[in-house]
Amino acid sequence: MRWKTAALLSLAILAAGCSSNDTKEPEPAELVKFDAEVELKTEWSRSIGDGQGETYNLLTPAVYGDEIFAADNEGLIVAMDRLTGKVNWKKDLDVPVSGGVGAGYGLILVGTLRGEVIALDVSNGEERWRSQVGSEVLSAPAVNGDVVAVQTQDDRVLALEIDTGTQRWSYESSPAVLTLRGTSAPLLTNQLVVAGLSTGKVVALDTRGGLPVWEQRIAIPQGRSELERVVDIDGGLLLSGGTLYVASFQGRAAALELESGRILWQRDASTSAGVALGYGSVYVSQADGTVLGIDERSTTVLWSNDSLARRGLSGPEVFSSYVTVGDKEGYLHLLSQVDGRFVARTRIDSDGLRVSPVAEGDWLYVFGNGGKLVALTIRQAD
């Protein structure tokens, strides 16, 4: 029951600032007051079943064309018009979904706690295939028109044939002794599958046969206890041009050359939620609740906002001229990309916001832990 141990560990670690002698989790920082500069307008809202559920799932919606697709932990998949929220189809898989949503090339893809990857037809939700991969799938599968790439909880990376789900190859790596609950979603190009591992390494594999092209360590486990040595790469990998951006827990944020894995720059950071990129800066929401804006060329910290300490932040997302993050009390915060000041805030879901918001053009989609999916736009404050 490895995943249960990992789940407990993730909850303990994400209570940032809690020492080993504490008997009670520290309270989240109080929200600071500010004069709103813009307003987040709700365009539509939908309820997606049970949402993230009781387990520490990270079920991020996916935008594909003019639709947005969302899944709940019980296996409900909903396809909606992304501008109106109109439901185009629903599918109840009747299995516990734990990884999703992946979308592309006519497929909607999810992973399950039973170690399955399920592919649905994007047009109507009909099941195209179902493949057993041997262990829990805790992140969204990826697709490139040739293969479907999936990463399992035990640090295996697999390529499945896009038409049938038949396994093409499998790459195995020994996972860390103790890990956070979760994995980063594999990043897939035409030639490479790139995966972040629980050992703090990034590996790039050839899509044809699964042979390693390069491997790079981002974080080095340090400390005496296994808890102190946790260096998972759980947040999403980000690709911009030929540069790969990645961050680990209790480790570093780094930029790598995609073709070779060569480290272009790195600096200390600790996050399980990935990074965002915009206006020449890399944005990180750290485990302690600090949001950083880092110059991607010099690695200088341009600004730091520590007003969200202990609020259990989601990963960041760049939206228009702003950076947005959610917190465990369900608030969505909008920060300036220039200096990190607060410019807007709204509460989405009292059960909390765990997954990163999803930006698409002038629209932002936020999926709450309790199942509330909200579409937002920006307008000037009165």
Secondary structure as UniProt FT lines:
FT   HELIX           2..14
FT   TURN            16..17
FT   TURN            20..21
FT   STRAND          38..47
FT   TURN            49..52
FT   STRAND          62..64
FT   TURN            65..66
FT   STRAND          67..71
FT   TURN            73..74
FT   STRAND          76..81
FT   TURN            82..84
FT   STRAND          87..92
FT   STRAND          97..104
FT   TURN            105..106
FT   STRAND          107..112
FT   TURN            113..114
FT   STRAND          116..121
FT   TURN            122..124
FT   STRAND          127..132
FT   STRAND          142..143
FT   STRAND          147..151
FT   TURN            153..154
FT   STRAND          157..161
FT   TURN            162..164
FT   STRAND          167..171
FT   STRAND          187..188
FT   STRAND          192..196
FT   TURN            198..199
FT   STRAND          201..206
FT   TURN            207..209
FT   STRAND          212..217
FT   TURN            226..229
FT   STRAND          238..240
FT   TURN            241..242
FT   STRAND          243..247
FT   TURN            249..250
FT   STRAND          251..257
FT   TURN            258..260
FT   STRAND          263..269
FT   STRAND          275..278
FT   TURN            279..280
FT   STRAND          281..285
FT   TURN            287..288
FT   STRAND          291..295
FT   TURN            296..298
FT   STRAND          301..305
FT   TURN            307..310
FT   STRAND          317..319
FT   TURN            320..321
FT   STRAND          322..326
FT   TURN            328..329
FT   STRAND          331..336
FT   TURN            337..339
FT   STRAND          342..347
FT   TURN            350..351
FT   STRAND          358..360
FT   TURN            361..362
FT   STRAND          363..367
FT   TURN            369..370
FT   STRAND          372..380
//
